[in-house]
Amino acid sequence: MINSTQKQIIDLIKRSNKILVLPSSPPDGDSLGSAVALYMVLRKLGKEVTVICSDTIPEVLQFLPNMKVIGNKTLATTDFIITLDLKNAKIEKINHSIENDKVNIVITPKEGRISEDDISFNKGALEYDLIITVDCAEVKQLRGFYEENVELFHQVPVVNIDHHISNTHFGRINNVDIMASSTTELLVPLFEELEKEEKMELIDEDIATLLLTGIITDTGSFQNANTTPKAFDVAAELVSYGARQQEIIQHIYKTKQLSQLKLWGRVLSKIQVDETYRIVWSAVSQQDFKDTNSSEEETGDIIDELMTNAPGAEVIILMKEKKEGTISVSVRTTTPSVDAAKIAEGFGGGGHTQAAGFRMNDIALRDAEYEVISAVKKYQTERVGLAGLTKNTETFSTPKFEKPETPIVKNSVEKPVEQHVEAPVEQPEIEQPEAEHSKENKTEFPAPERKKRQKRISAKDDGIVYKFED
């Protein structure tokens, strides 16, 4: 049974012919799986569909069906329209000439006069009936397309389908469910309702594989905290439709290039730890990519490896220096009490309670690292206070070996037992301390090294008196 919001989306899809589908950037298995699955379903319904993603498709996801339908260029029209108001004149002829890289447009009036006020300029309009964004918490995640077509989002109805807690509800219709494991999970009931109403099968093996990819990648193969009973139910349903689960696992989790393994080793070797604030982080620079002959997209799910190698940490951060000079930051937390989305929002980003991200522009990697870690320390301090953070530090720290306690020597009224230790050649012997000891408690002490023989002196160490003689 669908809800009223889902019903509105279905009605709007039925009334629309030219539909634009926009996945978020940077693209991942959920955003791309949602976008292409939606494309294939809408095409089956006879719609004219365009999919645009501002970033390139990660190589690890190229195996998915129909990835070639995604364009990576904005669709802003190149038409430039010059409009002439003819209320004050009638036109006899229009000519144009090109000289020195300039176009001269000559308008000859038959009657009346033409003034500058009669001329206006416009860009060609993009002809779409509907825009559907998927896995996109805010319009900034659409990058260049939104920046170059802001007016389009005011002219055309926008359907916003997403599962991030940081979603800004920018659409005319917002199907946002923060309890869903992924955006693809939200598309399944929409497709099934369309099947009923249109009386045709829409979800085939390829579409089911795309939808299952979104669930698997966003739940970390059902290991992350956002894995719900419903996620398992929907995944099982998609497998029954023919989703190729093993193909997804093989390409995403079991296939690694040598360059990627080298990069992962570099990142893991650079792990830094702040035990007091319970933070673990690493950073990957452009030089790291060059040294390992790897690409930016090969960082993949390495942040999950950081979580695996950081037991006891509460905040895990991976910072990545991109070619265009921006710093991409991924944030994960190991407990719902630490809000990753709130940390990301402080830098203009967003996401889920335990998984979020953001970008920083015009800043060096080292400076970005300092700002981010400082912000996380402040967040942790405000959340529980420094005392609360340090209270359980030992559960996070590397094992510490305590100095053995000095042997307890009991005094006795009996005659002291003389004890001697065999000293190395040319080293002074150590006599038993003058304090009386019982035979049952005689203890040997190692001979301290001395560079030269010394006169009779006394030195105290942990309450034991040692005597050195010539």
Backbone hydrogen bonds, N-H to C=O, Kabsch-Sander energy under -0.5 kcal/mol:
donor,donor_aa,acceptor,acceptor_aa,energy
7,K,3,N,-2.0
8,Q,4,S,-2.1
9,I,5,T,-1.9
10,I,6,Q,-2.2
11,D,7,K,-2.3
12,L,8,Q,-2.2
13,I,9,I,-2.4
14,K,10,I,-2.2
15,R,11,D,-1.5
16,S,12,L,-0.9
16,S,13,I,-0.7
19,I,17,N,-0.7
19,I,48,E,-2.9
20,L,130,L,-2.8
21,V,19,I,-0.5
21,V,50,T,-3.3
22,L,132,I,-2.7
24,S,134,V,-1.1
25,S,141,Q,-1.9
32,L,28,D,-2.5
33,G,29,G,-1.6
34,S,30,D,-2.4
35,A,31,S,-2.3
36,V,32,L,-2.5
37,A,33,G,-1.9
38,L,34,S,-2.4
39,Y,35,A,-2.2
40,M,36,V,-2.5
41,V,37,A,-2.1
42,L,38,L,-2.6
43,R,39,Y,-2.2
44,K,40,M,-1.6
45,L,41,V,-1.1
46,G,43,R,-1.6
47,K,42,L,-2.5
48,E,17,N,-2.9
49,V,47,K,-0.7
50,T,19,I,-2.1
51,V,69,V,-0.6
52,I,21,V,-1.8
53,C,71,G,-3.1
61,L,58,P,-1.6
62,Q,59,E,-1.5
64,L,61,L,-1.5
67,M,64,L,-1.0
69,V,66,N,-1.5
70,I,67,M,-1.6
71,G,51,V,-2.7
81,I,122,N,-3.7
83,T,81,I,-0.6
83,T,120,S,-3.1
85,D,83,T,-0.5
85,D,118,D,-3.3
86,L,84,L,-0.5
89,A,86,L,-0.7
90,K,111,E,-2.1
92,E,108,T,-3.0
93,K,108,T,-1.5
95,N,106,V,-3.0
97,S,104,N,-2.2
99,E,97,S,-0.5
99,E,102,K,-2.6
102,K,99,E,-1.0
104,N,97,S,-3.6
104,N,102,K,-0.6
105,I,103,V,-0.6
106,V,95,N,-3.6
106,V,104,N,-0.6
107,I,105,I,-0.6
108,T,93,K,-2.9
108,T,106,V,-0.6
110,K,90,K,-4.0
111,E,90,K,-1.4
113,R,88,N,-1.0
118,D,115,S,-1.5
119,I,116,E,-1.4
120,S,83,T,-2.5
122,N,81,I,-2.7
124,G,79,D,-2.1
127,E,125,A,-0.5
128,Y,126,L,-1.2
129,D,18,K,-2.8
130,L,18,K,-1.5
131,I,157,P,-2.4
132,I,20,L,-3.0
133,T,159,V,-2.8
134,V,22,L,-2.0
135,D,161,I,-1.9
136,C,161,I,-0.5
137,A,135,D,-0.5
141,Q,138,E,-1.9
142,L,139,V,-2.1
143,R,140,K,-1.5
145,F,142,L,-1.2
147,E,143,R,-1.8
148,E,144,G,-2.1
149,N,145,F,-0.8
149,N,146,Y,-0.8
152,L,149,N,-0.6
153,F,149,N,-0.9
153,F,150,V,-0.9
154,H,151,E,-1.4
155,Q,151,E,-1.3
156,V,152,L,-2.3
159,V,131,I,-3.1
160,N,158,V,-0.6
160,N,173,I,-3.0
161,I,133,T,-2.5
161,I,159,V,-0.6
162,D,160,N,-0.6
162,D,175,N,-1.8
165,I,351,G,-0.6
166,S,351,G,-1.2
167,N,164,H,-1.4
168,T,137,A,-2.6
172,R,158,V,-2.0
173,I,158,V,-1.9
175,N,160,N,-2.7
175,N,173,I,-0.6
176,V,174,N,-1.0
177,D,162,D,-1.9
177,D,175,N,-0.5
180,A,177,D,-1.4
186,L,182,S,-0.7
186,L,183,T,-0.7
187,L,183,T,-1.1
188,V,184,T,-1.1
190,L,186,L,-0.6
191,F,187,L,-2.5
192,E,188,V,-2.4
193,E,189,P,-2.0
194,L,190,L,-2.1
195,E,191,F,-2.0
196,K,192,E,-1.7
197,E,193,E,-2.5
198,E,194,L,-2.6
199,K,195,E,-1.1
200,M,195,E,-1.3
204,D,202,L,-1.0
208,A,204,D,-2.5
209,T,205,E,-2.1
210,L,206,D,-2.2
211,L,207,I,-2.3
212,L,208,A,-2.5
213,T,209,T,-2.0
214,G,210,L,-1.3
215,I,211,L,-1.3
216,I,212,L,-2.8
217,T,213,T,-2.6
218,D,214,G,-1.9
219,T,215,I,-1.6
220,G,217,T,-0.6
221,S,216,I,-3.6
223,Q,219,T,-2.0
224,N,219,T,-3.2
227,T,224,N,-1.6
228,T,226,N,-0.6
232,F,228,T,-1.6
233,D,229,P,-2.1
234,V,230,K,-3.1
235,A,231,A,-2.3
236,A,232,F,-2.5
237,E,233,D,-2.1
238,L,234,V,-2.3
239,V,235,A,-2.1
240,S,236,A,-1.8
241,Y,237,E,-1.0
242,G,238,L,-0.5
242,G,239,V,-1.2
243,A,238,L,-2.3
245,Q,243,A,-1.5
248,I,244,R,-1.7
249,I,245,Q,-2.3
250,Q,246,Q,-2.6
251,H,247,E,-2.0
252,I,248,I,-2.4
253,Y,249,I,-2.3
254,K,249,I,-1.2
254,K,250,Q,-0.6
256,K,254,K,-0.6
261,L,257,Q,-2.1
262,K,258,L,-2.2
263,L,259,S,-2.2
264,W,260,Q,-2.7
265,G,261,L,-2.2
266,R,262,K,-2.1
267,V,263,L,-2.6
268,L,264,W,-2.9
269,S,265,G,-1.8
270,K,266,R,-0.7
270,K,267,V,-0.9
271,I,268,L,-1.1
272,Q,281,W,-3.2
274,D,279,I,-2.8
275,E,273,V,-0.5
278,R,274,D,-0.8
279,I,274,D,-1.9
280,V,315,V,-2.6
281,W,272,Q,-2.3
282,S,317,I,-1.7
284,V,319,M,-2.9
289,F,285,S,-1.5
290,K,286,Q,-2.0
291,D,287,Q,-2.9
292,T,288,D,-1.8
293,N,290,K,-0.8
294,S,289,F,-2.3
298,E,295,S,-1.2
299,T,296,E,-1.5
300,G,297,E,-1.3
302,I,299,T,-2.6
304,D,301,D,-1.3
305,E,301,D,-0.8
306,L,302,I,-1.9
307,M,303,I,-1.8
308,T,304,D,-1.9
309,N,305,E,-1.9
310,A,307,M,-1.2
313,A,310,A,-1.8
314,E,278,R,-2.2
315,V,278,R,-1.8
316,I,332,R,-3.2
317,I,280,V,-2.2
318,L,330,S,-2.1
319,M,282,S,-2.2
320,K,328,S,-3.0
321,E,284,V,-2.6
322,K,320,K,-0.6
322,K,326,T,-2.8
325,G,322,K,-1.8
327,I,360,M,-2.8
328,S,320,K,-3.0
328,S,326,T,-0.5
329,V,327,I,-0.5
329,V,358,F,-3.0
330,S,318,L,-2.6
331,V,356,A,-3.0
332,R,316,I,-2.7
333,T,354,Q,-1.5
334,T,314,E,-1.4
338,V,335,T,-1.9
339,D,337,S,-0.6
340,A,338,V,-0.9
340,A,353,T,-3.7
341,A,352,H,-0.7
343,I,339,D,-1.5
344,A,340,A,-2.4
345,E,341,A,-2.5
346,G,342,K,-1.1
346,G,343,I,-0.5
347,F,344,A,-1.9
348,G,345,E,-1.6
349,G,344,A,-2.7
350,G,357,G,-2.0
352,H,355,A,-4.0
356,A,331,V,-2.6
357,G,350,G,-2.2
358,F,329,V,-2.1
360,M,327,I,-2.2
363,I,325,G,-0.7
368,A,364,A,-2.7
369,E,365,L,-2.5
370,Y,366,R,-1.9
371,E,367,D,-2.4
372,V,368,A,-2.8
373,I,369,E,-2.3
374,S,370,Y,-2.2
375,A,371,E,-2.2
376,V,372,V,-2.3
377,K,373,I,-2.3
378,K,374,S,-2.2
379,Y,375,A,-2.4
380,Q,376,V,-2.8
381,T,377,K,-2.4
382,E,378,K,-2.6
383,R,379,Y,-1.9
384,V,380,Q,-2.0
385,G,380,Q,-0.7
385,G,381,T,-1.8
388,G,384,V,-0.6
389,L,385,G,-1.5
390,T,386,L,-2.4
391,K,387,A,-1.3
392,N,388,G,-0.5
393,T,390,T,-1.3
395,T,392,N,-1.4
396,F,393,T,-1.9
397,S,393,T,-2.0
402,E,400,K,-0.6
409,V,407,P,-0.6
410,K,408,I,-0.6
417,V,437,H,-0.5
418,E,416,P,-0.6
421,V,430,I,-0.7
427,Q,424,P,-2.0
430,I,421,V,-0.5
431,E,429,E,-0.6
431,E,467,K,-0.8
432,Q,419,Q,-0.6
438,S,410,K,-0.6
441,N,438,S,-1.2
442,K,439,K,-1.2
457,I,468,F,-0.8
459,A,466,Y,-1.2
461,D,464,I,-1.6
464,I,461,D,-1.4
466,Y,459,A,-1.8
466,Y,464,I,-0.6
468,F,457,I,-1.0
